Amino acid sequence: MAAITRFSKHSAISHVRRCLYSASAAAAAESNSHAPSPIGNYKITRRDPSERNVQWVFLGSPGVGKGTYASRLSTLLGVPHIATGDLVREELASSGPIAKQLTEIVNQGKLVSDEIIISLLSKRLKAGEAKGESGFLLDGFPRTTNQAEILEGVADIDLVVNLRLPESVLIEKCLGRRICGQCGKNFNVASIDVKGLNGSPGISMAPLLPPSSCMSKLVTRSDDTEQVVKERLRIYNEKSQPLEDYYRNQGKLMEFDLPGGIPESWPKLLEALNLDEFEERRSVAA
């Protein structure tokens, strides 16, 4: 069952267009809007909540599925999904000045430094605002309280969704990840069926297999080895608690225990976000 902190049940439309701030949080955001930004003096133009789209953050251990759920919500809400992992991979594929440094960091299972992530994110946010974007779903940033404080000086975060799965499931999921070397799409060959014990619910996840045209072109990410995955989870768990507490104390944290794969989890997540009715109306309109 999802544990929700400070998320009132308004209509679905209000979730798309309104902030969830208290008056004191709004006042703090206004005062911060004049402070120098650590991201190269760049700040998103601050707007009244009714005049912009949602600005949400997705937290969760490596492999939990932040990208999958954020991408789906991005389509539903009409806001860009900005994944810092994708920004890093794009830089790795380039001949940019930090590509070699990033390769060494990723292959060792270490976290990319704040300076590098902030530089990549700043570039993406500037490009988005220039195109008229007024909202976003951030995936993979912030990872630390220091990064959260930096982000607070740049944008008004409405909600932080923390997706959770047991570590044993996370490891199995990560080891099953595959990418098509031709089209670049992500798949997963792991078939997970964990029985519920001592009152805990079971977790079932069917594999996400590719079409026949991609089957022979599947590759494993270089950082998806058991040793590297365990190290990434250890580092994440070590740093995640202070970050969760940071947003919990602000009343912005929503914790959601995934009950399974997409078929089981998606409708329950929409219900927790009070967006199930919004999706139904959108589907009818389409």
N, C-alpha and C positions, 0 to 999 in steps of 0.2 A: 504494500500500500504506500502511496507517495506521502511523504511528510512535507507539508507546505507551511512555510513561515511567511506571514504577511502577504497574502494574495487574496483579496476579496473577490467575491463572485459577482462581478458586474456583467453586463451583456457582452457578447463577443465583440461587437464593434468597438466598445469602449476599450477593450484590450489592445486593439489595433491602433487607436488614436490617442490614448490618454497615458500620462505618466502615473506611476503609483507612489508619488512622493508625499510625505507629510509637509506641512508648511515650513518646518525647520529645515528639512532637507532641501527644499526649493530655495530657501534663503541662503543656505550654504553654497548651493550651486551657483547662485547669482554672485556671491562674493568671490568664488573661485574663478568666475569667468574673466576677471580682470588680472588674475595671477599669471605670471609667465608660464608658458607650457614647456615641459621637458622635451616634447617632441618637436624640436626645431622651431619653437615659438609658433607652432601650428595648433589651432583649435577649430573644431567643428563649429559652425555658426549655431549658436544656441537659440532655439525657437520655443515658443509656447507649445506645450504638449499637444494641443488640439490642432496645431499647424504642421505637425511632422508625424512620421511613422515611428514604430517601436525601435528602441535601441537596447537590445538584450545581449547578455553574455551567456555562453554555454560552458559549463565546467564538467569535468569527468576524467577518469583515468584513461591513459592511452588504450585504445581499442574498445571503449565503451559504446561508441557509435555517435559521438557528438556531431560529426560531419553529416551523417545520414539524416538524423532528425532535424538538424539545423537547416540542411538543404531543403527538406520537405516543407518546413515552416517558412523558409524563404519564399518558396513558390506560392504558398498559401497566403502569406501576408504582403507579398509584393515588395520585399526588401532584399538587398544583396546579402548573401552569405559570405562572410569574409573569414576564411580559415588561415591562420598563420602558418599551419603546416603546408598548405598549398603555396603560400608566398615563399616559404623556404625552398620548396621543391622547384618552383619556377626559377629562383635564384641559382639553385644547384645546376639546373639545366642550361643556365646562361654562361657567358664568359665574364661575368661581373667580377669585381675586385675581391669579393668575399666568398666566391664559390668554393675555392679550395679549402678555406678555413671551415666552411659549413660542412663539407664532405667529411673531414676528420671528426668533427663534433658528432654528426649524425651516426656515423659508422661505429662510434664508441658508445652510443646510447646515452650521451650526455645532453643536457638541455642547452639550447642556444642562448647566448647571452642576451641580457636586456637591451644592450646597445644595438645589436643586430636586429632583433625582433622589432624594436621601436622604429628603427630606420625603415624597415620594410613596411610596417604598418602605416607609418606617416605618409609614405609614398602612395599607398593604396587609398587612404582616406582623402588625401588631396585630390587624387584623380576622380574619386567618387563624387565629392562635393562639386567639382567642376562640371560633372555631368548631371547635377541636379539631385543626387541622392539625398534623402532626408532621414534615413533610418538604416539599421544594419543588425545582423546577427553575428556576433563575434564568437569564433570557435578557436580555442587554443590560446587565447589572451584575454585577461591576464592570468599568469600562473603563480604570481607571488603578490604579497601585499604591497611591495614597492611598485610593481607594475600597476596594481589596482589604483594606487594613489596617483600615479602618472596619468592613467586613463581618466580619473576623476577630474583632472585639470584640463582635459581635452573635450570630454563629452558627458552628457547626462545619462547614466545607465538606469533603466527602468526596472529591470528584472534580471536575476541571475539564476539560471536553471542548472542544477547539479544532478547529472545522470549517474546512477550507481549500479554496479554489478559485482558479484563476488570475484576475488582475485583469480581463483582457479578457472572461472569462465573467461575472464579477460585474457589470460595466457593462451587458452585454447583458441579463442577468437583471433588473437594477433598472429598465432602460428598458422592459421588457416587463410590469412589474407593473401590475395593474388591480384595482380594488375595485368591487363592485356597490354602486351608490348606494342600492339598496333594502334588500337583505338584509345588506350589510356583509361578505360573504365575499370572500376574496382569490383572484385568479386570475393567470395569466401567459401572455401571448400570444407570448412569445419561443420560437423553435425553434432550439436550439443543437446544433451538430454540429461539434466541433473534432477534427481529425485528429491522431493522435499523431505526434510528431516526435522524432528523436534519442533514441529509447528511452522517451520519455514516453508514457503511455497517453492515448488519446483520451477526450473527454468528450462524452456525448450526453444531451441533455435535451429531451424532448418538451414542447410547450406544455401548460399546465393551463387548458383552455378552460372557460368557464362553460356552464351549460345555456341553452337558448334563451330562457328566461324572464328571464335576467340580461343577455343579450348587448347589448341596447340601453341598458342602464343602467350600463355600465362607465365608470368614471372613473379618471383617472391621479392618483396622489398629487402634491401640489403640489411636493414636494421631489424627485421623480423626473425631473429634467432631467439631461442629460449633464454640464453644468457643476457642478451641485450634487452629483451622484453622485461625480464625480471628486474633488471637494473633500472629501467625506465619507470617501472611501477614503484620501486623502492624510493626513488628520488621524488616522484610525484606525491606519494603518500606523505613523505617527510615535509613537503612544502605546502600541501593542500589544506591542512587543518587551519593554519593561521589565516589563509585566504578565505576559507569558508566562514570562519569566525568573523572576519572583517565585514563580509556582506551580510552575515546573519545579524550582526549588531546594528547594521543599517536597516534591517527589516526588508531586505531585497532578495533573500535566498529562498528558493524553492527546491527542495530535495525530492528526487523522484527515483524510486527503485524500479528498474526495468523488469517486467515480469517475463520477458522472453524476447523473441525477435520482433521484426516490424509488424507482422499481423497481430500479435498479442499486445504490443506496447503502444503502437501509434494511436489507436482510439482512446486508450487510457491516458496517454499524455495530453491529447487534445481536450479530454474531459477535465484533467487537472488544470489546464490553462484556460478552461472555459471557452475553447475555440471549436468544440464539436458542432455546435449549432451554426457557427460561422462557416465552417467547411461545407456543411449540408446546404446552406443557402447559396454558397458560391458554386457548388456543383449543379444545383438546379438552374441557376442563372446561366451557367455555361451551356 
